[in-house]
Amino acid sequence: MTVLVLGGTAEARTLAAELHGRGVAVVSSLAGRVARPRLPVGEVRVGGFGGIEGLTAWLREHDVRAVVDATHPFAERIGTNAFAAAEKAGVPLLRLARPGWQAGDGDRWHWAADLTEAAELLPGLGERVLLTSGRQGLGAFAGLDALWFLIRCVDPPEPPLPARHEVLLSRGPYEVDGERALLAEHAIDVLVTKDSGGTMTAAKLTAARELGLPVVVVRRPTRPVTAEAADVAGAVEWVLHR
């Protein structure tokens, strides 16, 4: 049995290791957008499949018996392609989706449908922004000349970028003490993030709460409805039942 894991997340790496340890042949697919990705155990392929038709053909050619979409919650295109290709190839598909973050007591969250709406909210919330939405789509903030941005991402972002900014190349996981110090050092008064979920980058939310800072949270895009697991254990159980 060969299982294709669409990865790039910590959950995908853990899943590959768990399945590999149980003797399941796993191929992990990475989009190739990160220069130095953390690689899972087992076979790894990097790069796209060539859309829905390319992925459908690949599933058939490699006799894949199950697909687990464990991509980032905002990897909308590959999620849509995986759903369509799995349906065409007659291969069962599971979405491994970590739960989103939930606001708690003391949080000052402002939800946005996308990065454009997030940019529209900012002028009324602060002047110095920690922007942690990744390196794509930053053009949405390019017109906010009155604001200053600390842009934190794994790889260098491409223009257009805000006129007043500093880029901080960094990779999680992060701890609350470090995040609190970062916010204070740069006099940050508002945070922007996507609802990525998980624990690797959640410390910034705790630090923002402790400092009383507003947070703009971008909602997850809608995904096709399919079988879903909230954690690796559930995904392993689903695969083994195939």
TORLUMLO-503475 format. One line per 2 residues: their letters; for each residue x, y, z of C-alpha. Coordinates in steps of 0.25 Angstrom, whole numbers, plus 5000, padded with zeros to 4 digits. Example, Ala and Ser with C-alpha at 12.3 -4.5 7.8 and 13.67 -1.06 7.14 Angstrom:
AS	5049:4982:5031  5055:4996:5029
//
This chain:
MT	5000:5000:5000  5005:5014:4996
VL	5000:5026:5003  5003:5040:4998
VL	5004:5051:5008  5003:5065:5004
GG	5012:5071:5014  5020:5083:5018
TA	5015:5083:5032  5019:5078:5046
EA	5007:5069:5045  5011:5063:5032
RT	5025:5060:5036  5020:5053:5049
LA	5010:5045:5041  5020:5040:5031
AE	5029:5035:5042  5017:5028:5049
LH	5013:5021:5036  5027:5018:5032
GR	5029:5011:5046  5017:5003:5043
GV	5022:4998:5030  5014:5007:5021
AV	5020:5012:5008  5019:5027:5009
VS	5022:5037:4999  5023:5052:5004
SL	5020:5063:4995  5026:5077:4997
AG	5022:5089:4989  5036:5094:4988
RV	5033:5108:4993  5042:5108:5005
AR	5057:5108:5002  5062:5099:5013
PR	5050:5090:5017  5050:5081:5029
LP	5049:5067:5022  5041:5055:5027
VG	5045:5041:5027  5043:5032:5015
EV	5042:5036:5000  5040:5051:4997
RV	5037:5058:4985  5038:5073:4983
GG	5030:5082:4973  5016:5082:4967
FG	5009:5071:4960  5004:5079:4948
GI	4990:5082:4953  4978:5073:4955
EG	4981:5065:4943  4995:5063:4946
LT	4992:5059:4960  4982:5049:4955
AW	4991:5043:4946  5002:5042:4957
LR	4992:5035:4967  4989:5024:4956
EH	5003:5022:4951  5008:5020:4965
DV	4996:5011:4970  4994:5021:4982
RA	4983:5015:4991  4981:5027:5000
VV	4984:5042:5000  4985:5050:5013
DA	4985:5065:5011  4993:5070:5022
TH	4997:5083:5016  4996:5097:5023
PF	4982:5102:5026  4984:5113:5016
AE	4989:5104:5004  4976:5105:4997
RI	4980:5102:4983  4987:5088:4986
GT	4975:5085:4995  4965:5087:4984
NA	4974:5080:4974  4975:5068:4983
FA	4961:5067:4985  4958:5067:4970
AA	4969:5058:4966  4966:5047:4977
EK	4952:5047:4973  4956:5045:4958
AG	4966:5034:4962  4956:5027:4971
VP	4966:5029:4983  4961:5032:4997
LL	4965:5045:5002  4967:5050:5017
RL	4969:5064:5021  4978:5065:5033
AR	4974:5079:5039  4979:5084:5052
PG	4969:5092:5060  4969:5107:5058
WQ	4972:5116:5069  4961:5121:5079
AG	4961:5135:5085  4961:5134:5101
DG	4959:5144:5112  4967:5157:5110
DR	4969:5155:5095  4966:5166:5086
WH	4964:5159:5073  4959:5165:5060
WA	4955:5155:5049  4958:5157:5035
AD	4953:5149:5023  4966:5151:5015
LT	4979:5159:5015  4972:5171:5008
EA	4962:5172:5019  4973:5171:5029
AE	4980:5182:5023  4968:5191:5023
LL	4966:5188:5038  4980:5192:5042
PG	4980:5208:5042  4970:5208:5053
LG	4977:5198:5062  4992:5203:5062
ER	5004:5209:5055  5015:5198:5057
VL	5011:5184:5052  5017:5170:5054
LT	5013:5164:5041  5014:5148:5042
SG	5005:5144:5030  5016:5138:5022
RQ	5023:5144:5010  5012:5143:5000
GL	5001:5153:4998  5009:5164:5005
GA	5005:5174:4994  4992:5175:5001
FA	4999:5184:5011  5008:5192:5001
GL	4999:5204:5001  4999:5206:5016
DA	5010:5217:5016  5007:5223:5030
LW	5010:5209:5037  5023:5202:5040
FL	5024:5187:5038  5033:5176:5044
IR	5031:5165:5034  5034:5151:5040
CV	5035:5140:5030  5044:5128:5027
DP	5049:5132:5013  5051:5146:5008
PE	5038:5152:5003  5037:5158:4989
PP	5031:5172:4985  5022:5179:4986
LP	5024:5181:5001  5020:5193:5010
AR	5029:5205:5008  5033:5205:5023
HE	5037:5191:5027  5048:5182:5033
VL	5049:5167:5029  5052:5157:5040
LS	5055:5143:5035  5052:5133:5045
RG	5046:5119:5047  5038:5114:5059
PY	5035:5109:5069  5034:5121:5077
EV	5033:5123:5092  5025:5134:5100
DG	5037:5140:5106  5044:5142:5093
ER	5031:5147:5086  5028:5157:5097
AL	5043:5162:5096  5041:5164:5081
LA	5028:5172:5082  5035:5181:5093
EH	5048:5183:5085  5041:5188:5073
AI	5030:5195:5080  5019:5187:5073
DV	5005:5191:5075  4997:5182:5066
LV	4999:5168:5061  4995:5161:5048
TK	4994:5146:5047  4987:5135:5039
DS	4978:5125:5047  4989:5115:5045
GG	4986:5107:5058  4996:5098:5065
TM	5006:5101:5076  5018:5105:5068
TA	5014:5119:5066  5004:5121:5076
AK	5013:5128:5086  5011:5142:5079
LT	4996:5141:5083  4999:5139:5097
AA	5010:5150:5097  5000:5160:5090
RE	4989:5156:5101  4999:5159:5112
LG	5002:5173:5106  4988:5176:5103
LP	4991:5177:5088  4980:5176:5077
VV	4982:5164:5068  4976:5163:5053
VV	4974:5149:5050  4971:5144:5036
RR	4961:5133:5035  4964:5120:5028
PT	4959:5118:5013  4948:5109:5011
RP	4952:5095:5007  4944:5084:4999
VT	4937:5075:5009  4944:5061:5011
AE	4948:5052:5022  4955:5059:5033
AA	4964:5057:5045  4969:5067:5055
DV	4982:5060:5059  4992:5050:5054
AG	4986:5039:5063  4973:5040:5055
AV	4980:5040:5042  4988:5028:5045
EW	4976:5020:5049  4969:5025:5036
VL	4980:5020:5027  4982:5007:5034
HR	4967:5004:5032  4968:5006:5017
//
